[in-house]
C-alpha cells in the first residue's frame, strides 16, 4: 500500500473542509483510503492531506482529473498543489 500526499493553501478552511468531505466517494473510487488532514502550525491556510493508496496509477489519474481540479478551485484552493505519490520499499 502506498501513499498520496497533497500540499496546498486554501482561502478558508471552513469552506474547504465540507467540499473535501463531500468528495469522499470519488476518493474511494480512486482507491484512496484513510484520509488525514494536517494544518501548518505557522499558516492555518496551508494543508497537507495524506491518503493510503491501493494503486499508484489510479491515484495519479485521480489527481490529474479535470473534475478534481474544478472541485479544488470551487473549494478555495489558492495555489498549485504539490503532490507526491509514494510506494513502500
Order of alpha helices (4+ residues) and beta strands (2+ residues): beta-alpha-alpha-beta-beta-alpha-alpha-beta
